[in-house]
């Protein structure tokens, strides 16, 4: 009975997230006015900004999990670390691609060696390495410790990458122009940030469960099938 | 029996690594020829434009060192994996962190020697001139090799026990080394081209903070990496 209630609550939460996501997409794509200079292209921002923010949030969650794991080992922390690294990778990859699509008509190029852009791109490659490490280590305990160490090393690198890229291209710095932002745009952006945050939570919970189930399967000794001969090694 | 101190055991282990290197010499030879081949490849890939090659020489030096470092780091833990030498080392009553320090410093020394060796080749091959002092060049090579060695030793220990270790090590190491690569290549370029804006100290500072951070992190985290 309780299982059924929980299932219904979960379905309601996912449907609610979808509803808020649809409303947020409508505010961004239809309701908010087009940008005076960039026109409709600017609407990409309503997805790009929240996705990159969610990537940074996932990365932060991953870092916290990695530190916590080294102090207090638990499969739950390890599973959450795996889930957050993967959501960081997904949100970051799509967010960066959207940024490049926006950059082409606005800056004239898909890619600029802007410190923030480059830092996010390097982080994506680093998290891809982190996920590869998780795939290539079979012993779950070693995998958990090693990926925790790797997660910390990646997170510590973020400010240094940012500064190095900033200095690297200090000769022609991209000028960020502060503009007055229309309140309708702020409203649409806020809704989209909320929507993507909820999507992130749904993804994290789903991925966390898969990771935890995989850990439990790996760490529990399978019971011999009925009638099977016990093999003594 | 008194436990040997951190520095004493680090020194002994460091000496052991160098001795091992010296006795076989196969790894050193392979590294020298590999890095030379890399420098030649860069030159041929970019064409015979001497001015362009000279301008990019700093970058080539560090790319050659970075690519060689993957071989060096992989080898440095392969010799420990064979005959389970690392297990043997851990049974000795010494601080595990001294294994990290010894291996890290040995790798850094090896790479720095390689870097210094490559400079005359750059001078001959790419017509590079050392405008700033030799001292500054050696400083940036030393700091850059220390920067590769700290996370490299940590990741080398991890990758040596994983599947597909040859793929895994560069996959883990290269992204986080980008700031060190930027600083080292820029600093070396300044040594070759001259430094009218006195940017050299800021690159040294960036490289130095990278070193401090990752040597500290490796020192703290290494025992967890090799624990059973």
Interface residues (C-beta under 8 A of the other chain):
Chain A: X70 X122 X123 X125 X126 X128 X129 X130 X132 X133 X136 X137 X138 X142 X145 X146 X148 X149 X150 X152 X153 X154 X156 X157 X160 X161 X163 X164 X165 X167 X168
Chain B: X151 X154 X155 X158 X161 X162 X163 X164 X165 X167 X168 X171 X172 X174 X175 X176 X178 X179 X182 X183 X186 X202 X203 X206 X209 X210 X213 X214 X217 X221 X224 X225 X227
